Amino acid sequence: MTETFNLITGMLALILGIPIGDFLAKHTKEELKAGKKWFKLIIVFSFAGSIISLIFRNDALLFSFLFMAIVTSRSLKENKRSK
């Protein structure tokens, strides 16, 4: 029961990353232009960290890394749409 609750809570947090990424993209356009390569690097490291978290079966780190990847990728995607 506890494991199911943790997975549902993690999934809800990941879904919440989509509107957060969109919000940040709308309000930080200047920073996104200047740091585009760094945001891409964050996405790569986040996915690498999530794969390592899967190997070590650490749910907290897995959801944290995936949340960072979702928010950052949505920010970059929103930046492309606004051009």
C-alpha atoms as one frame of an Amber mdcrd trajectory, in Angstrom:
protein
   0.000   0.000   0.000   2.798   2.415   0.869   4.627   1.640  -2.366   1.509
   2.392  -4.404   0.988   5.684  -2.570   4.606   6.689  -3.249   4.272   5.901
  -6.964   1.013   7.832  -7.295   2.481  10.816  -5.462   5.559  10.706  -7.697
   3.467  10.559 -10.855   1.390  13.529  -9.719   4.582  15.485  -9.069   5.831
  14.632 -12.562   2.556  15.738 -14.129   2.807  18.980 -12.151   6.181  19.591
 -13.827   4.481  20.310 -17.160   2.638  23.495 -16.118   5.592  24.583 -13.994
   7.898  24.333 -17.020   5.440  26.296 -19.140   5.133  28.975 -16.457   8.903
  29.342 -16.126   9.325  29.547 -19.889   6.847  32.411 -20.156   8.429  34.430
 -17.364  12.158  33.816 -17.970  12.644  34.230 -21.708  15.920  36.161 -21.400
  17.532  33.528 -19.199  16.447  30.724 -21.508  18.101  32.356 -24.506  21.379
  32.911 -22.700  21.580  29.498 -21.046  20.193  27.199 -23.731  23.250  24.915
 -23.814  23.218  24.631 -20.018  19.559  23.662 -20.004  20.280  20.929 -22.531
  23.109  19.707 -20.311  20.730  19.620 -17.326  18.329  17.461 -19.331  21.073
  14.988 -20.264  22.342  14.712 -16.682  18.797  14.373 -15.368  18.063  11.451
 -17.669  21.395   9.846 -16.789  20.626  10.292 -13.094  17.176   8.770 -13.530
  18.663   5.706 -15.219  21.174   5.314 -12.387  18.327   5.726  -9.885  16.440
   2.933 -11.619  19.466   0.673 -11.293  19.821   1.431  -7.566  16.012   1.369
  -7.067  15.862   4.776  -5.419  12.396   6.183  -6.147  13.019   9.593  -4.581
  16.020  10.304  -6.791  14.270   8.860  -9.843  11.306  11.194  -9.506  13.554
  14.155  -8.672  15.698  13.688 -11.769  12.657  13.117 -13.988  10.983  16.237
 -12.569  14.064  18.316 -13.417  14.145  16.863 -16.929  10.446  17.554 -17.534
  10.539  21.138 -16.254  13.696  21.966 -18.203  12.536  20.338 -21.435   9.149
  22.067 -21.246  10.913  25.370 -20.744  12.999  24.843 -23.871  10.037  23.587
 -25.874   7.933  26.591 -24.850  10.814  28.880 -25.817  10.811  27.403 -29.348
   7.048  27.942 -29.694   7.258  31.607 -28.687   9.694  32.548 -31.499
